[in-house]
Amino acid sequence: MSNSNQPRLEAAMNAALNKRRSNSTLRQHTSNPTTSVNFSSNDFLSLSSLPDLRNAFIDELARHPNFTLGSGGSRLLDGNSTYAEDLETSIAAFHNAPAGLLCNSGFDANVGIFSCLPQPGDIIIYDEYIHASVHDGMRASRASKLLPFAHNNVDSFTAVLQSTISSDPLVRNGSRDVFIALEAIYSMDGDICPLASIEAAVTSLLPHGNGHLILDEAHSTGFLGPQGRGLVSSLHLESRVLVRLHTFGKALSSTGAVILCSDTVKQYLINYARPLIYTTFMTFPNLASIKASYSLLMDGTTDVLSRRLEGHIRLFHALLLELQATLTAEARERKVLKIADECPLSPIFSVETNAPRVLAKWCQDGGFIVRPIMPPTVPVGAERVRVCLHAGNTEQEVRALAARIGEWCLAQTGPTVSGQPKL
């Protein structure tokens, strides 16, 4: 590329960045103060600081003292090992799946799944809040149609599927496949997929078996279901879901992911999923970390942590409801604070407010790490403060965060400036 093009390129990039600065949507890296209480990370079970996990990891390394630090290449070349194969077999068995395929990340896995499984002309129906990695995979796919449905709305899903069946005789007679993209727990709202109802609709409307559910269990792994096996296992729908994706970088405090599927799907992905083929595989310490985390799921250690986390969820929701009830009608009208009436079943809380940046900073200044979630991460009008509870948080910390939010709400009785409440 000629150097003469560089100033023009820099100008274009700066213009795009300045546009985001002007509308307050610029993304930037942040680091957490070590003295603050974390209510932001996806480390739901607080395994990252649990001595049991650290000891299990160190013990696993000690059992293999001659391990190499690098993997040596992609799995199709020099990166594979019997250790990796045994690990994915063990994980698949734990989740009651026929086969498992380890991947470097959930993002790589989703791109690989959706870019290669749908055959030419097939159709993908997806929840409108599906993860960005699925969108990237769908854009690279050979599907003829990508059809969204309203988030977690079974009626909307059914209407889209019925319309597809009515307009496409190949779908109707089972000659064309329909893939349905879902998440077990959605990362911004913390709400759970109505999987059983969607599966029932697919079974009823596509009796030829050409409807295929693909579920991302990233935020449910380790927390939902028996011993953290996920939403599918909690509903006993293992045989009805084509692909499950479990990632290890959230509640399991590790890295990487596993695709749970049939052996045929696994072999197809090994041969055609470009993000899995053309990348250096995980190193032995990565694999040992995954094994250590699963050892705590399998021996029941995480059950105690899950119960503690469930208690925090109920407490925090009750405290926020009490706080919301004290707001004046005017404050409610301005949406100073809005909380769902029903207690979440996940550790992710969406605290809706008309001033997410201001509220988040108020909490941060008080020693609590929470994040404002703004467009383009969420749609315009859906801005919020995202709070993630952890098993390692204390009851006192949960109460203190709710109290800090309450102090901010009480200050929102004065006039507004540019639509933002004053403190």
Buried (B, 14 or more C-beta within 10 A) or exposed (E): EEEEEEEEEEEEEEEEEEEBEEEEEEEEEEEEEEEBBBBBBBBBBBBBEBEBBBEBBEEBBEEEEEBEEEBEEBBEEEBBBEBBEEBBEBBBEBBBBBBBBBBBBBBBBBBBBBBBBBEEBBBBBBBEBBBEBBBBBBEBBEBBBBBBBBBBBBEBBBEBBEEBBEEBEEBBEEEBBBBBBBBBBBBBBBBBBBBBBBBBBBEEBBEEEBBBBBBBBBBBBBBBBEBBBBBBBBBEBBEBBBBBBBBBBBBBBBBBBBBBBEEEBBEBBBEEBEBBBEBBBBBBBBBBBBBBBBBBBBEEBBBEBBEBBBBBBEBBBEBBEEBBEEBEEEBEEBEBBBBBEEBBBBBBBBBBBBBBBBBBBBBBEBBBBBBBBBBEBBEEEBBBBBBBBBBBBEEEBBEBBBEBBBEBBEEBEEEEEEEEBEE
